[in-house]
Amino acid sequence: FTYEEPQVTGVDPAFGPKSGGIEVVISGGSLSIGNRDDTAVTLGDSDCAITYINDSRIICKSGVFLQGMSEAVVVMIDNASVSRDRVEFAFREDPIFISVGPQRVIPSGGINLTFTGMNFDVVVEPVFVYTDARLWGLPKFTTQEPDLTNISYTVRFGDAPGPNRTRAELTLESRPDPVFPEDGTALSQTEFSPGSGAPLTISGMFLDSVDRSEIHVTVGGEECNAIITGAQAADTYTCFVPRDPLNGVNDGKVIVMVGQNLRYEIGTVTYEGETEEGASNTGAIAGSVTSVLVVLSGAVILILVLFVVFKRKTTANETLLANRFAHHEMVETKGVRLEEQVNISF
């Protein structure tokens, strides 16, 4: 005969809303040794309805807060109490909703909504849920403005009350899905010079159905950075193409994502021609070559000038020597002739 003693070692999460309704996991050992019908969990004075049990854990749904704020987790197995010091569950105030933005959604979903309010840390992951039957079966990619204002929805924080939709700041309307043609006509141009980082304008419909931050464009797998300064037209989206093609591939597919669920492949852009840096380098090289040629030309001209001058000087010297020689001969001849006269200068 082996005696097993149930143990409680932890609880996750360790907190929840006063209204209850969240899933709580209690960990431990030998938790399933008793009769299933005689096993119960309480969070202080609040019952936690068991939905699953095995030897190492119990999953239950928290009940409504009764009293106290931080309560001991107690597991009853065959009328025996199993608990542990410092394994407690804290009840927190229910959330309060003040506003939501943007106040529009699309049939395909997948966009971000930001709620303001208080006590949003009461659960780990709140859940947004449409409760408006008008949205069920609504076709995607609709080209007509749906008349869906003040749609029904809730945000689940367990069983805590959701947003009060009678407040104008908490109403939502449904808008058509943004649409981008996939036949190539959406692109303002398809050829770019490498290194240019030029703007690319993309045409579509119902782009104002979502916040511009929900639209993301990639070219060849790289981000096409959106132009965020100034207002953009309602039917266009402009971004700067990557300065250089990815991995040297000159053709880049243009992909548009709207939120998490809408994806459009709208065409291909091509990087052609010489990069601006290459053109600059080519210009610099051409300038250097020109400078060298100018220097060489100047040197050649200088050499020619020096040669001509030297030639002229040489000729002049030869002429002078010839003249002097002729004069010397003449003097000598005359001298011979004058020697008879004495005192002749030369």
FIVO-774228 format. One record per residue (C-alpha): residue in one letter; x, z, y; residue number from 1. Coordinates in steps of 0.1 Angstrom, whole numbers. Last residue first. Layout:
<node r="a" c1="X" c3="Z" c2="Y" k="NUM"/>
...
REM end
This chain:
<node r="f" c1="901" c3="-837" c2="932" k="346"/>
<node r="s" c1="922" c3="-833" c2="961" k="345"/>
<node r="i" c1="950" c3="-857" c2="970" k="344"/>
<node r="n" c1="981" c3="-843" c2="987" k="343"/>
<node r="v" c1="1006" c3="-873" c2="981" k="342"/>
<node r="q" c1="1001" c3="-909" c2="992" k="341"/>
<node r="e" c1="1019" c3="-925" c2="962" k="340"/>
<node r="e" c1="998" c3="-905" c2="939" k="339"/>
<node r="l" c1="970" c3="-922" c2="955" k="338"/>
<node r="r" c1="968" c3="-951" c2="931" k="337"/>
<node r="v" c1="974" c3="-930" c2="902" k="336"/>
<node r="g" c1="951" c3="-907" c2="918" k="335"/>
<node r="k" c1="926" c3="-935" c2="923" k="334"/>
<node r="t" c1="928" c3="-942" c2="886" k="333"/>
<node r="e" c1="927" c3="-906" c2="878" k="332"/>
<node r="v" c1="899" c3="-901" c2="902" k="331"/>
<node r="m" c1="880" c3="-930" c2="887" k="330"/>
<node r="e" c1="887" c3="-917" c2="853" k="329"/>
<node r="h" c1="876" c3="-883" c2="864" k="328"/>
<node r="h" c1="845" c3="-898" c2="880" k="327"/>
<node r="a" c1="837" c3="-916" c2="848" k="326"/>
<node r="f" c1="842" c3="-884" c2="829" k="325"/>
<node r="r" c1="822" c3="-865" c2="854" k="324"/>
<node r="n" c1="794" c3="-890" c2="852" k="323"/>
<node r="a" c1="795" c3="-889" c2="815" k="322"/>
<node r="l" c1="796" c3="-852" c2="815" k="321"/>
<node r="l" c1="767" c3="-852" c2="839" k="320"/>
<node r="t" c1="748" c3="-877" c2="818" k="319"/>
<node r="e" c1="754" c3="-856" c2="787" k="318"/>
<node r="n" c1="743" c3="-825" c2="805" k="317"/>
<node r="a" c1="712" c3="-843" c2="817" k="316"/>
<node r="t" c1="704" c3="-855" c2="782" k="315"/>
<node r="t" c1="710" c3="-820" c2="768" k="314"/>
<node r="k" c1="687" c3="-806" c2="795" k="313"/>
<node r="r" c1="660" c3="-832" c2="788" k="312"/>
<node r="k" c1="662" c3="-825" c2="751" k="311"/>
<node r="f" c1="662" c3="-788" c2="757" k="310"/>
<node r="v" c1="632" c3="-791" c2="779" k="309"/>
<node r="v" c1="615" c3="-814" c2="754" k="308"/>
<node r="f" c1="623" c3="-790" c2="726" k="307"/>
<node r="l" c1="612" c3="-760" c2="746" k="306"/>
<node r="v" c1="579" c3="-777" c2="753" k="305"/>
<node r="l" c1="575" c3="-787" c2="717" k="304"/>
<node r="i" c1="582" c3="-752" c2="705" k="303"/>
<node r="l" c1="558" c3="-738" c2="731" k="302"/>
<node r="i" c1="531" c3="-762" c2="719" k="301"/>
<node r="v" c1="537" c3="-752" c2="683" k="300"/>
<node r="a" c1="536" c3="-715" c2="692" k="299"/>
<node r="g" c1="503" c3="-720" c2="711" k="298"/>
<node r="s" c1="488" c3="-739" c2="682" k="297"/>
<node r="l" c1="499" c3="-711" c2="659" k="296"/>
<node r="v" c1="484" c3="-684" c2="681" k="295"/>
<node r="v" c1="451" c3="-704" c2="685" k="294"/>
<node r="l" c1="450" c3="-709" c2="647" k="293"/>
<node r="v" c1="455" c3="-672" c2="641" k="292"/>
<node r="s" c1="428" c3="-664" c2="666" k="291"/>
<node r="t" c1="404" c3="-688" c2="649" k="290"/>
<node r="v" c1="412" c3="-674" c2="615" k="289"/>
<node r="s" c1="405" c3="-639" c2="628" k="288"/>
<node r="g" c1="372" c3="-650" c2="643" k="287"/>
<node r="a" c1="362" c3="-667" c2="611" k="286"/>
<node r="i" c1="371" c3="-635" c2="592" k="285"/>
<node r="a" c1="350" c3="-614" c2="616" k="284"/>
<node r="g" c1="321" c3="-638" c2="614" k="283"/>
<node r="t" c1="323" c3="-637" c2="576" k="282"/>
<node r="n" c1="324" c3="-599" c2="577" k="281"/>
<node r="s" c1="293" c3="-598" c2="599" k="280"/>
<node r="a" c1="276" c3="-623" c2="576" k="279"/>
<node r="g" c1="285" c3="-602" c2="547" k="278"/>
<node r="e" c1="272" c3="-571" c2="564" k="277"/>
<node r="e" c1="240" c3="-589" c2="573" k="276"/>
<node r="t" c1="237" c3="-598" c2="537" k="275"/>
<node r="e" c1="238" c3="-635" c2="527" k="274"/>
<node r="g" c1="208" c3="-654" c2="516" k="273"/>
<node r="e" c1="178" c3="-644" c2="494" k="272"/>
<node r="y" c1="161" c3="-612" c2="484" k="271"/>
<node r="t" c1="128" c3="-621" c2="468" k="270"/>
<node r="v" c1="94" c3="-604" c2="470" k="269"/>
<node r="t" c1="69" c3="-602" c2="441" k="268"/>
<node r="g" c1="31" c3="-598" c2="441" k="267"/>
<node r="i" c1="2" c3="-573" c2="443" k="266"/>
<node r="e" c1="6" c3="-551" c2="412" k="265"/>
<node r="y" c1="-21" c3="-525" c2="420" k="264"/>
<node r="r" c1="-25" c3="-490" c2="407" k="263"/>
<node r="l" c1="-53" c3="-465" c2="413" k="262"/>
<node r="n" c1="-52" c3="-432" c2="395" k="261"/>
<node r="q" c1="-27" c3="-408" c2="410" k="260"/>
<node r="g" c1="-34" c3="-413" c2="447" k="259"/>
<node r="v" c1="-34" c3="-450" c2="457" k="258"/>
<node r="m" c1="-4" c3="-467" c2="441" k="257"/>
<node r="v" c1="8" c3="-501" c2="453" k="256"/>
<node r="i" c1="34" c3="-520" c2="433" k="255"/>
<node r="v" c1="55" c3="-549" c2="447" k="254"/>
<node r="k" c1="76" c3="-565" c2="420" k="253"/>
<node r="g" c1="112" c3="-571" c2="431" k="252"/>
<node r="d" c1="132" c3="-603" c2="426" k="251"/>
<node r="n" c1="169" c3="-603" c2="436" k="250"/>
<node r="v" c1="181" c3="-579" c2="408" k="249"/>
<node r="g" c1="214" c3="-564" c2="420" k="248"/>
<node r="n" c1="206" c3="-530" c2="404" k="247"/>
<node r="l" c1="177" c3="-526" c2="429" k="246"/>
<node r="p" c1="177" c3="-551" c2="457" k="245"/>
<node r="d" c1="192" c3="-539" c2="490" k="244"/>
<node r="r" c1="178" c3="-526" c2="522" k="243"/>
<node r="p" c1="146" c3="-514" c2="505" k="242"/>
<node r="v" c1="115" c3="-528" c2="522" k="241"/>
<node r="f" c1="102" c3="-510" c2="553" k="240"/>
<node r="c" c1="65" c3="-502" c2="552" k="239"/>
<node r="t" c1="32" c3="-515" c2="567" k="238"/>
<node r="y" c1="-3" c3="-509" c2="554" k="237"/>
<node r="t" c1="-32" c3="-531" c2="566" k="236"/>
<node r="d" c1="-70" c3="-530" c2="567" k="235"/>
<node r="a" c1="-76" c3="-501" c2="590" k="234"/>
<node r="a" c1="-49" c3="-512" c2="614" k="233"/>
<node r="q" c1="-20" c3="-488" c2="617" k="232"/>
<node r="a" c1="-16" c3="-462" c2="645" k="231"/>
<node r="g" c1="18" c3="-453" c2="658" k="230"/>
<node r="t" c1="48" c3="-439" c2="641" k="229"/>
<node r="i" c1="45" c3="-434" c2="603" k="228"/>
<node r="i" c1="59" c3="-467" c2="591" k="227"/>
<node r="a" c1="59" c3="-462" c2="553" k="226"/>
<node r="n" c1="91" c3="-463" c2="533" k="225"/>
<node r="c" c1="91" c3="-489" c2="505" k="224"/>
<node r="e" c1="104" c3="-468" c2="476" k="223"/>
<node r="e" c1="124" c3="-485" c2="450" k="222"/>
<node r="g" c1="111" c3="-498" c2="416" k="221"/>
<node r="g" c1="115" c3="-535" c2="426" k="220"/>
<node r="v" c1="95" c3="-528" c2="457" k="219"/>
<node r="t" c1="75" c3="-496" c2="456" k="218"/>
<node r="v" c1="45" c3="-487" c2="477" k="217"/>
<node r="h" c1="27" c3="-453" c2="480" k="216"/>
<node r="i" c1="-7" c3="-447" c2="495" k="215"/>
<node r="e" c1="-20" c3="-411" c2="494" k="214"/>
<node r="s" c1="-1" c3="-403" c2="526" k="213"/>
<node r="r" c1="-22" c3="-428" c2="544" k="212"/>
<node r="d" c1="-52" c3="-405" c2="540" k="211"/>
<node r="v" c1="-80" c3="-421" c2="519" k="210"/>
<node r="s" c1="-110" c3="-442" c2="526" k="209"/>
<node r="d" c1="-91" c3="-457" c2="556" k="208"/>
<node r="l" c1="-77" c3="-483" c2="533" k="207"/>
<node r="f" c1="-111" c3="-498" c2="527" k="206"/>
<node r="m" c1="-98" c3="-533" c2="521" k="205"/>
<node r="g" c1="-63" c3="-547" c2="518" k="204"/>
<node r="s" c1="-34" c3="-564" c2="536" k="203"/>
<node r="i" c1="3" c3="-554" c2="531" k="202"/>
<node r="t" c1="28" c3="-556" c2="559" k="201"/>
<node r="l" c1="65" c3="-556" c2="550" k="200"/>
<node r="p" c1="90" c3="-544" c2="576" k="199"/>
<node r="a" c1="126" c3="-554" c2="574" k="198"/>
<node r="g" c1="153" c3="-534" c2="557" k="197"/>
<node r="s" c1="178" c3="-562" c2="565" k="196"/>
<node r="g" c1="205" c3="-554" c2="540" k="195"/>
<node r="p" c1="196" c3="-583" c2="517" k="194"/>
<node r="s" c1="177" c3="-609" c2="535" k="193"/>
<node r="f" c1="139" c3="-610" c2="528" k="192"/>
<node r="e" c1="115" c3="-635" c2="513" k="191"/>
<node r="t" c1="79" c3="-627" c2="503" k="190"/>
<node r="q" c1="60" c3="-624" c2="536" k="189"/>
<node r="s" c1="28" c3="-608" c2="549" k="188"/>
<node r="l" c1="19" c3="-598" c2="513" k="187"/>
<node r="a" c1="-18" c3="-593" c2="503" k="186"/>
<node r="t" c1="-22" c3="-630" c2="493" k="185"/>
<node r="g" c1="-1" c3="-625" c2="462" k="184"/>
<node r="d" c1="-30" c3="-628" c2="438" k="183"/>
<node r="e" c1="-33" c3="-590" c2="432" k="182"/>
<node r="p" c1="-56" c3="-583" c2="462" k="181"/>
<node r="f" c1="-54" c3="-546" c2="473" k="180"/>
<node r="v" c1="-86" c3="-525" c2="472" k="179"/>
<node r="p" c1="-91" c3="-489" c2="485" k="178"/>
<node r="d" c1="-119" c3="-472" c2="465" k="177"/>
<node r="p" c1="-151" c3="-469" c2="484" k="176"/>
<node r="r" c1="-159" c3="-436" c2="502" k="175"/>
<node r="s" c1="-176" c3="-404" c2="489" k="174"/>
<node r="e" c1="-184" c3="-377" c2="515" k="173"/>
<node r="l" c1="-174" c3="-341" c2="515" k="172"/>
<node r="t" c1="-187" c3="-310" c2="532" k="171"/>
<node r="l" c1="-167" c3="-278" c2="537" k="170"/>
<node r="e" c1="-162" c3="-279" c2="575" k="169"/>
<node r="a" c1="-198" c3="-286" c2="580" k="168"/>
<node r="r" c1="-207" c3="-253" c2="563" k="167"/>
<node r="t" c1="-238" c3="-258" c2="541" k="166"/>
<node r="r" c1="-213" c3="-266" c2="514" k="165"/>
<node r="n" c1="-204" c3="-230" c2="508" k="164"/>
<node r="p" c1="-173" c3="-233" c2="486" k="163"/>
<node r="g" c1="-174" c3="-218" c2="451" k="162"/>
<node r="p" c1="-186" c3="-183" c2="441" k="161"/>
<node r="a" c1="-162" c3="-165" c2="416" k="160"/>
<node r="d" c1="-169" c3="-172" c2="379" k="159"/>
<node r="g" c1="-133" c3="-183" c2="372" k="158"/>
<node r="f" c1="-119" c3="-196" c2="404" k="157"/>
<node r="r" c1="-137" c3="-229" c2="401" k="156"/>
<node r="v" c1="-139" c3="-252" c2="430" k="155"/>
<node r="t" c1="-173" c3="-268" c2="434" k="154"/>
<node r="y" c1="-189" c3="-301" c2="441" k="153"/>
<node r="s" c1="-221" c3="-317" c2="454" k="152"/>
<node r="i" c1="-218" c3="-346" c2="478" k="151"/>
<node r="n" c1="-225" c3="-341" c2="514" k="150"/>
<node r="t" c1="-227" c3="-379" c2="521" k="149"/>
<node r="l" c1="-229" c3="-406" c2="495" k="148"/>
<node r="d" c1="-243" c3="-438" c2="510" k="147"/>
<node r="p" c1="-217" c3="-460" c2="493" k="146"/>
<node r="e" c1="-200" c3="-486" c2="514" k="145"/>
<node r="q" c1="-199" c3="-518" c2="494" k="144"/>
<node r="t" c1="-169" c3="-535" c2="478" k="143"/>
<node r="t" c1="-168" c3="-512" c2="448" k="142"/>
<node r="f" c1="-134" c3="-511" c2="431" k="141"/>
<node r="k" c1="-147" c3="-485" c2="407" k="140"/>
<node r="p" c1="-183" c3="-483" c2="396" k="139"/>
<node r="l" c1="-203" c3="-451" c2="401" k="138"/>
<node r="g" c1="-211" c3="-439" c2="366" k="137"/>
<node r="w" c1="-214" c3="-403" c2="376" k="136"/>
<node r="l" c1="-209" c3="-399" c2="414" k="135"/>
<node r="r" c1="-247" c3="-397" c2="422" k="134"/>
<node r="a" c1="-249" c3="-368" c2="396" k="133"/>
<node r="d" c1="-231" c3="-345" c2="421" k="132"/>
<node r="t" c1="-214" c3="-316" c2="403" k="131"/>
<node r="y" c1="-178" c3="-328" c2="410" k="130"/>
<node r="v" c1="-153" c3="-302" c2="398" k="129"/>
<node r="f" c1="-120" c3="-289" c2="414" k="128"/>
<node r="v" c1="-102" c3="-264" c2="391" k="127"/>
<node r="p" c1="-82" c3="-234" c2="403" k="126"/>
<node r="e" c1="-48" c3="-228" c2="386" k="125"/>
<node r="v" c1="-32" c3="-194" c2="385" k="124"/>
<node r="v" c1="-62" c3="-174" c2="397" k="123"/>
<node r="v" c1="-67" c3="-149" c2="425" k="122"/>
<node r="d" c1="-40" c3="-165" c2="446" k="121"/>
<node r="f" c1="-66" c3="-182" c2="467" k="120"/>
<node r="n" c1="-75" c3="-149" c2="483" k="119"/>
<node r="m" c1="-83" c3="-165" c2="517" k="118"/>
<node r="g" c1="-93" c3="-198" c2="532" k="117"/>
<node r="t" c1="-81" c3="-233" c2="537" k="116"/>
<node r="f" c1="-87" c3="-261" c2="513" k="115"/>
<node r="t" c1="-65" c3="-291" c2="510" k="114"/>
<node r="l" c1="-77" c3="-321" c2="490" k="113"/>
<node r="n" c1="-52" c3="-344" c2="473" k="112"/>
<node r="i" c1="-63" c3="-377" c2="457" k="111"/>
<node r="g" c1="-67" c3="-386" c2="420" k="110"/>
<node r="g" c1="-103" c3="-397" c2="422" k="109"/>
<node r="s" c1="-114" c3="-431" c2="412" k="108"/>
<node r="p" c1="-148" c3="-428" c2="429" k="107"/>
<node r="i" c1="-131" c3="-419" c2="463" k="106"/>
<node r="v" c1="-131" c3="-387" c2="483" k="105"/>
<node r="r" c1="-136" c3="-378" c2="519" k="104"/>
<node r="q" c1="-134" c3="-346" c2="540" k="103"/>
<node r="p" c1="-96" c3="-347" c2="543" k="102"/>
<node r="g" c1="-94" c3="-318" c2="544" k="101"/>
<node r="v" c1="-114" c3="-288" c2="534" k="100"/>
<node r="s" c1="-125" c3="-257" c2="554" k="99"/>
<node r="i" c1="-131" c3="-220" c2="553" k="98"/>
<node r="f" c1="-134" c3="-209" c2="517" k="97"/>
<node r="i" c1="-132" c3="-172" c2="506" k="96"/>
<node r="p" c1="-117" c3="-163" c2="473" k="95"/>
<node r="d" c1="-130" c3="-133" c2="452" k="94"/>
<node r="e" c1="-111" c3="-100" c2="457" k="93"/>
<node r="r" c1="-87" c3="-91" c2="430" k="92"/>
<node r="f" c1="-90" c3="-73" c2="397" k="91"/>
<node r="a" c1="-57" c3="-62" c2="381" k="90"/>
<node r="f" c1="-51" c3="-61" c2="343" k="89"/>
<node r="e" c1="-28" c3="-35" c2="329" k="88"/>
<node r="v" c1="-1" c3="-33" c2="302" k="87"/>
<node r="r" c1="18" c3="-4" c2="319" k="86"/>
<node r="d" c1="13" c3="20" c2="290" k="85"/>
<node r="r" c1="0" c3="5" c2="258" k="84"/>
<node r="s" c1="-33" c3="2" c2="242" k="83"/>
<node r="v" c1="-50" c3="2" c2="208" k="82"/>
<node r="s" c1="-82" c3="22" c2="203" k="81"/>
<node r="a" c1="-97" c3="26" c2="169" k="80"/>
<node r="n" c1="-134" c3="17" c2="164" k="79"/>
<node r="d" c1="-124" c3="-9" c2="137" k="78"/>
<node r="i" c1="-101" c3="-25" c2="163" k="77"/>
<node r="m" c1="-107" c3="-17" c2="199" k="76"/>
<node r="v" c1="-82" c3="-34" c2="223" k="75"/>
<node r="v" c1="-76" c3="-18" c2="257" k="74"/>
<node r="v" c1="-60" c3="-33" c2="287" k="73"/>
<node r="a" c1="-57" c3="-7" c2="314" k="72"/>
<node r="e" c1="-72" c3="-13" c2="348" k="71"/>
<node r="s" c1="-59" c3="-21" c2="382" k="70"/>
<node r="m" c1="-87" c3="-23" c2="408" k="69"/>
<node r="g" c1="-112" c3="4" c2="401" k="68"/>
<node r="q" c1="-149" c3="-2" c2="393" k="67"/>
<node r="l" c1="-172" c3="-27" c2="378" k="66"/>
<node r="f" c1="-155" c3="-61" c2="379" k="65"/>
<node r="v" c1="-175" c3="-88" c2="361" k="64"/>
<node r="g" c1="-162" c3="-99" c2="327" k="63"/>
<node r="s" c1="-129" c3="-116" c2="316" k="62"/>
<node r="k" c1="-131" c3="-142" c2="289" k="61"/>
<node r="c" c1="-110" c3="-135" c2="258" k="60"/>
<node r="i" c1="-80" c3="-148" c2="239" k="59"/>
<node r="i" c1="-64" c3="-125" c2="214" k="58"/>
<node r="r" c1="-28" c3="-128" c2="202" k="57"/>
<node r="s" c1="-3" c3="-122" c2="175" k="56"/>
<node r="d" c1="-23" c3="-118" c2="143" k="55"/>
<node r="n" c1="-50" c3="-142" c2="153" k="54"/>
<node r="i" c1="-80" c3="-141" c2="176" k="53"/>
<node r="y" c1="-101" c3="-165" c2="197" k="52"/>
<node r="t" c1="-131" c3="-164" c2="220" k="51"/>
<node r="i" c1="-133" c3="-126" c2="226" k="50"/>
<node r="a" c1="-155" c3="-115" c2="255" k="49"/>
<node r="c" c1="-136" c3="-93" c2="279" k="48"/>
<node r="d" c1="-158" c3="-62" c2="287" k="47"/>
<node r="s" c1="-152" c3="-44" c2="320" k="46"/>
<node r="d" c1="-147" c3="-6" c2="321" k="45"/>
<node r="g" c1="-109" c3="-10" c2="322" k="44"/>
<node r="l" c1="-102" c3="-44" c2="309" k="43"/>
<node r="t" c1="-120" c3="-41" c2="276" k="42"/>
<node r="v" c1="-113" c3="-60" c2="243" k="41"/>
<node r="a" c1="-133" c3="-58" c2="211" k="40"/>
<node r="t" c1="-128" c3="-59" c2="173" k="39"/>
<node r="d" c1="-155" c3="-47" c2="150" k="38"/>
<node r="d" c1="-171" c3="-81" c2="144" k="37"/>
<node r="r" c1="-137" c3="-95" c2="134" k="36"/>
<node r="n" c1="-131" c3="-67" c2="109" k="35"/>
<node r="g" c1="-96" c3="-54" c2="113" k="34"/>
<node r="i" c1="-61" c3="-68" c2="106" k="33"/>
<node r="s" c1="-64" c3="-94" c2="133" k="32"/>
<node r="l" c1="-43" c3="-78" c2="160" k="31"/>
<node r="s" c1="-13" c3="-71" c2="137" k="30"/>
<node r="g" c1="11" c3="-77" c2="166" k="29"/>
<node r="g" c1="8" c3="-81" c2="204" k="28"/>
<node r="s" c1="-3" c3="-106" c2="230" k="27"/>
<node r="i" c1="-35" c3="-105" c2="251" k="26"/>
<node r="v" c1="-45" c3="-139" c2="266" k="25"/>
<node r="v" c1="-71" c3="-138" c2="294" k="24"/>
<node r="e" c1="-93" c3="-168" c2="302" k="23"/>
<node r="i" c1="-111" c3="-165" c2="335" k="22"/>
<node r="g" c1="-148" c3="-157" c2="341" k="21"/>
<node r="g" c1="-146" c3="-125" c2="362" k="20"/>
<node r="s" c1="-165" c3="-120" c2="394" k="19"/>
<node r="k" c1="-138" c3="-95" c2="406" k="18"/>
<node r="p" c1="-113" c3="-124" c2="404" k="17"/>
<node r="g" c1="-82" c3="-123" c2="381" k="16"/>
<node r="f" c1="-50" c3="-105" c2="374" k="15"/>
<node r="a" c1="-24" c3="-100" c2="346" k="14"/>
<node r="p" c1="-25" c3="-135" c2="335" k="13"/>
<node r="d" c1="-14" c3="-131" c2="307" k="12"/>
<node r="v" c1="-14" c3="-97" c2="290" k="11"/>
<node r="g" c1="13" c3="-79" c2="271" k="10"/>
<node r="t" c1="26" c3="-58" c2="242" k="9"/>
<node r="v" c1="-6" c3="-46" c2="224" k="8"/>
<node r="q" c1="2" c3="-32" c2="189" k="7"/>
<node r="p" c1="-18" c3="-30" c2="157" k="6"/>
<node r="e" c1="-5" c3="-5" c2="131" k="5"/>
<node r="e" c1="0" c3="-19" c2="97" k="4"/>
<node r="y" c1="0" c3="4" c2="66" k="3"/>
<node r="t" c1="14" c3="-10" c2="34" k="2"/>
<node r="f" c1="0" c3="0" c2="0" k="1"/>
REM end
